[in-house]
Each structure stands twice: as structure tokens, then as C-alpha cells.
Amino acid sequence: MNLTLIKHNAYDINNEKRDDHKMVKVILYEQIDTLKEILDENLTIRICSKQANKFDSYNQFNLITFDWYEVEDKKSKPVQIAIYLSKEDLIFICEEEETQMKILKIVSKKASNEKLLYMFFSELLADDIMYLEELEEQITETEDELLQTTKTLYTNVIITYRRELLRLKRYYEQLNRIFDGLTDNESSIISTSDLHYFKILNNKIDRLLSHILNLRDYVSQLREAYQAQIDIEQNKLMKIFTVVSSIFMPLTLIVGWYGMNMRMPEYSWNYGYVFVITLCTVVTILCIRFFKNKKWL
């Protein structure tokens, strides 16, 4: 396999075991002018418009555009890739040189166009299941911590999980639509023998998407459990406030009596203050014992 530099950062992949009329190219969007002999003006405009998440099947070729995520890198931005597939040509059009180099490593092998396209997507999905399993373990650990204490604020953690799962859901949904189109094979570009490989990948994407949806449900249940824990803690706090208010209610009544502008015998009694203090103490003790017997404290 030889890589020929056609123009700055535009690579033509030559394979001695490939048919002479077949070609694989990996270029940047800015070098799309090098494909004038293959792509007509309307198709060039269509590709440069960068309409994401599209699969178009024509009589002589298929056109795929999608956003490529580095699944394991949560901070990575999507990079759009356009793929032109015909019986003779396989062309990858990228936004960035880094993406271009990654694609070159994958497709610089001795294989048919269809097999190279399969290898490209297979490499994209190779480690995704491991990442999802690690993400599931993180969610499970968060659930265990959450059920043990509510002192830590988990709202931001749960929101982070929801956003990450939404990002992955959109990513696999676009791949799912693409592979539905590839496996339909309306233009008959993919041979019957190679079509089997794409169906395998389509099933894998279905499983990954199903895993994502299950994790989204899991996170929703986690949020509900966290909210339930907060509600329980708030109910306990309100219960304490209610008990304290109930204990001091008789004391408030006693204070109210002695605050009236009425002459009471206790005013002239030497032990009047001691009597009132003792009365308040006894009432408080009786209330506390009553609430404890009712298991409200």
C-alpha cells in the first residue's frame, strides 16, 4: 500500500492488489476541487454545505455525511466527515488534518472499497462498548454513594450524566440511520458478500443505542431516587420543627397568661417565679416523653 501526496494534505492510496480503475482518497474539505473529475458541481455544493447526519443513495454512488465523536473524550467537539462510495471510488472528506491522519491509518490496507469502509466504521466502534460499561459502573458507584448520604450535591453529577448520554444517543442514532441505508443497498454498490459485514455493524450499533437508552432510564431512576432521598431528609427536618413547635406551644400559652394585665395570686407569692419555671419544665418534659412514646422523636 502506497500513499501518494496529490496536493498538500490530499492523499491518494495506491494498492498493488487493487484494480487499476479503483481509487481511495482521503482529503480535506478545502481540497475538494481535486475531485472535479469525479464529483459534479451540484454534488460538490451538497458536500460543502456540511449537512450532517445524512445518507443519500444515488444510482452510481452513496453519499454519507456524519459527525464523528471521540466517544471516550467527553470534551471533544464533533468533526464532520463526508464519504463518497461508488464501485470504483472511496473518498473520505474531513474537516481537520488530525482526523485525516486517523482515517489514513485505518484505510491504508489491502482491501476492496466496501471492506475498507467496513473497517473504518468497525474501528470507530471498536472500544465503545468498553466505554459504556465504564460509564455504567460510574453511574452505579454514584447511586451507592447517593443512597448513603445526601450531604453531597449530586444534581450537577446527574446532569453531567444526562448530557453525556444525550451526546452518545445522537451519535449512535445518526450511525443507525446511515447503516439502515447501507444495508438496504438500493444502488447495489455493496456486494452481497460484503453486505453481511455491514449488517453485523448495524446490529452492533443497535445494541450500543439500546445500551444508551437503558443507561438514560437508569440515570432517570437515579435522579428520582436522589429526589426521594432529599424529600425524606426534608420531611425529617420538618418533623423536628413540628415537634419543637408543639413542645413550645403550651409554654407560649403559659407566657401569654402571665403577660395579661390581670392581677394573679402568684405575683405576690415569693415562689411565684420558681413555680412558673417548674411548671414550664414539667410541661416540656411531659411533651418530650409523649412524642418519644409516639416515636415522633
C-alpha positions in Angstrom: 0.0 0.0 0.0 1.4 3.4 -1.1 0.2 6.8 -0.1 0.6 9.4 -2.8 0.5 13.1 -1.8 -1.7 14.6 -4.6 -1.8 18.1 -3.2 -1.0 19.5 0.2 -2.7 17.1 2.7 -4.6 15.3 0.0 -3.7 11.6 -0.1 -4.3 9.0 -2.9 -4.0 5.5 -1.6 -2.5 3.1 -4.1 -2.6 -0.7 -3.6 -0.9 -3.0 -6.0 -3.5 -5.7 -5.5 -6.4 -3.4 -6.3 -7.9 -3.0 -9.7 -6.3 -0.2 -11.6 -9.5 1.7 -12.1 -10.3 1.8 -8.4 -9.2 4.5 -6.1 -9.2 5.6 -2.4 -8.7 9.2 -1.4 -8.6 11.0 2.0 -8.7 14.8 1.6 -9.8 17.9 3.5 -12.9 19.9 2.6 -10.7 22.7 1.3 -9.2 20.3 -1.3 -12.5 19.2 -2.8 -11.6 20.9 -6.1 -9.2 18.0 -6.8 -12.3 15.8 -7.3 -13.8 17.7 -10.2 -13.5 14.7 -12.5 -15.5 12.6 -10.0 -17.9 15.0 -8.4 -20.2 17.3 -10.3 -20.8 20.9 -9.2 -24.2 20.2 -7.5 -22.7 17.3 -5.5 -19.7 19.4 -4.5 -22.0 22.1 -3.2 -24.1 19.5 -1.4 -20.9 18.1 0.3 -19.5 21.6 1.2 -22.8 22.6 2.8 -21.9 20.1 5.5 -25.4 18.9 6.2 -24.8 16.4 9.0 -26.5 13.0 9.6 -27.4 12.3 6.0 -27.3 9.1 3.9 -28.1 9.6 0.2 -28.3 6.7 -2.2 -27.9 7.6 -5.9 -27.8 5.3 -8.9 -24.0 5.2 -9.2 -22.8 6.1 -5.6 -23.7 6.6 -2.0 -23.0 9.8 -0.1 -22.6 9.7 3.7 -22.2 12.7 6.0 -22.0 12.4 9.7 -20.4 13.9 12.9 -17.5 11.9 14.2 -17.1 12.0 18.0 -14.2 10.8 20.1 -16.6 8.8 22.3 -14.1 8.4 25.2 -13.3 12.2 25.2 -16.3 14.0 26.7 -14.8 17.4 25.8 -14.2 16.6 22.2 -16.1 18.5 19.5 -17.8 16.7 16.7 -15.9 16.6 13.4 -17.9 16.2 10.2 -16.8 13.6 7.7 -18.3 13.1 4.2 -17.8 9.7 2.5 -18.3 9.1 -1.3 -18.7 5.4 -2.2 -19.1 4.0 -5.7 -18.0 0.8 -7.3 -14.8 2.5 -8.4 -14.0 5.1 -5.7 -14.0 5.5 -1.9 -13.4 9.1 -0.9 -13.2 10.5 2.7 -13.5 14.3 3.1 -12.5 15.6 6.5 -12.6 18.9 8.4 -9.2 18.6 10.2 -5.8 17.2 9.4 -5.8 15.2 12.7 -8.9 13.3 11.6 -7.4 12.8 8.1 -4.4 11.1 9.6 -6.6 8.8 11.8 -8.6 7.8 8.7 -5.4 7.1 6.7 -4.2 4.7 9.4 -7.5 2.7 9.1 -8.0 2.6 5.3 -4.3 2.2 4.3 -4.8 -1.5 3.9 -5.2 -4.0 1.1 -8.9 -4.5 0.6 -11.9 -3.6 -1.5 -13.7 -0.2 -1.2 -16.6 -1.8 0.7 -14.3 -3.7 3.0 -12.3 -0.6 3.7 -15.5 1.3 4.6 -16.5 -1.5 6.9 -13.0 -1.5 8.5 -13.3 2.3 9.0 -16.7 2.1 10.9 -15.6 -1.0 12.7 -12.6 0.8 14.1 -14.8 3.7 15.1 -17.0 1.4 17.2 -14.2 -0.9 18.5 -13.9 0.3 22.1 -17.3 1.9 22.5 -18.9 -1.0 24.5 -16.0 -0.8 27.0 -16.6 2.9 27.5 -20.3 2.4 28.0 -19.6 -0.3 30.6 -17.2 2.0 32.4 -19.8 4.7 32.3 -22.4 2.3 33.7 -20.0 1.5 36.6 -19.6 5.2 37.4 -23.4 5.6 37.5 -23.7 2.6 39.8 -21.0 4.0 42.1 -22.8 7.3 42.2 -26.0 5.5 43.1 -24.3 3.7 46.0 -22.9 7.0 47.3 -26.2 8.8 46.9 -28.1 6.3 48.9 -25.6 6.5 51.8 -25.6 10.3 52.1 -27.4 13.3 50.8 -24.8 15.8 52.2 -23.1 15.9 48.8 -24.9 17.7 46.0 -25.4 15.2 43.2 -27.5 17.4 41.0 -24.6 18.5 38.8 -23.3 14.9 38.6 -26.6 13.7 37.3 -26.9 16.5 34.8 -23.5 15.6 33.5 -24.5 12.0 33.0 -27.7 13.1 31.2 -25.8 15.4 28.8 -23.2 12.7 28.1 -25.8 10.1 27.3 -27.7 12.6 25.1 -24.5 13.2 23.2 -23.9 9.5 22.7 -27.6 8.9 21.8 -27.4 11.5 19.0 -24.1 10.0 17.8 -25.4 6.4 17.5 -28.8 7.5 16.1 -27.0 9.1 13.1 -24.9 6.0 12.6 -28.1 3.9 12.9 -29.7 5.8 10.1 -26.6 5.6 7.9 -26.3 1.8 8.3 -30.0 1.4 7.7 -29.3 3.0 4.3 -26.1 1.0 3.7 -27.8 -2.4 4.5 -30.8 -1.5 2.2 -28.2 -1.3 -0.6 -30.6 0.3 -3.0 -27.9 1.2 -5.5 -26.4 -2.3 -5.3 -22.9 -0.8 -4.8 -22.0 -3.2 -1.9 -21.6 -6.8 -2.9 -23.7 -9.5 -1.3 -20.7 -11.0 0.4 -19.6 -7.6 1.9 -23.2 -6.6 2.8 -23.1 -9.2 5.6 -20.3 -7.3 7.4 -22.4 -4.1 7.3 -25.4 -5.9 8.8 -23.1 -7.1 11.6 -22.1 -3.5 12.3 -25.7 -2.3 12.1 -26.7 -4.9 14.7 -23.8 -3.7 16.9 -25.0 -0.1 16.6 -28.5 -1.2 17.6 -27.1 -2.8 20.7 -25.0 0.3 21.6 -28.0 2.5 21.1 -30.1 0.2 23.2 -27.5 0.3 25.9 -27.5 4.1 25.8 -31.3 4.2 26.2 -31.1 1.8 29.1 -28.5 4.0 30.8 -30.7 7.0 30.3 -33.5 5.2 32.1 -31.1 4.3 34.8 -30.0 7.9 35.3 -33.7 9.0 35.4 -34.3 6.4 38.1 -31.1 7.7 39.9 -32.5 11.3 39.8 -35.8 10.1 41.2 -34.0 8.2 43.9 -31.9 11.3 44.8 -35.0 13.4 44.9 -36.7 10.9 47.1 -33.7 11.0 49.5 -33.9 14.8 49.6 -37.6 14.6 50.3 -37.1 12.2 53.1 -34.4 14.4 54.7 -36.7 17.4 54.3 -39.6 15.5 55.9 -37.4 14.6 58.8 -36.4 18.2 59.3 -40.0 19.4 59.1 -40.9 16.7 61.6 -38.3 18.1 64.1 -39.6 21.7 63.5 -43.2 20.5 64.1 -42.3 18.7 67.3 -40.3 21.7 68.6 -43.3 24.0 67.8 -45.6 21.6 69.6 -43.4 21.5 72.7 -43.3 25.3 72.9 -46.9 25.8 72.2 -48.0 25.1 75.9 -45.1 27.3 77.1 -46.4 30.1 74.8 -49.8 29.7 76.3 -48.4 30.0 79.9 -46.4 33.0 78.9 -49.5 34.6 77.4 -51.4 34.1 80.6 -48.8 35.9 82.7 -48.5 38.6 80.1 -52.1 39.7 80.7 -52.8 42.9 82.6 -54.6 41.0 85.3 -53.7 40.6 89.0 -52.8 37.0 89.7 -52.0 35.5 93.2 -48.6 34.3 92.0 -47.5 37.9 91.5 -47.4 38.4 95.3 -46.1 34.9 96.1 -42.4 34.7 97.0 -42.1 31.4 95.0 -44.1 32.6 92.0 -41.2 32.7 89.5 -40.0 29.3 90.7 -43.5 27.9 90.3 -43.8 29.2 86.7 -40.3 27.9 85.8 -41.1 24.5 87.3 -44.4 24.4 85.5 -42.8 25.1 82.2 -40.1 22.5 82.8 -42.6 19.8 83.7 -44.8 20.6 80.7 -41.7 20.4 78.4 -40.6 17.0 79.9 -44.1 15.6 79.6 -44.3 16.7 75.9 -40.9 15.2 75.1 -41.9 11.9 76.7 -45.2 11.9 74.9 -43.5 12.5 71.5 -40.9 9.8 72.2 -43.6 7.3 73.1 -45.3 8.1 69.8 -41.9 7.7 68.1 -42.1 11.1 66.7 -38.7 11.9 68.2 
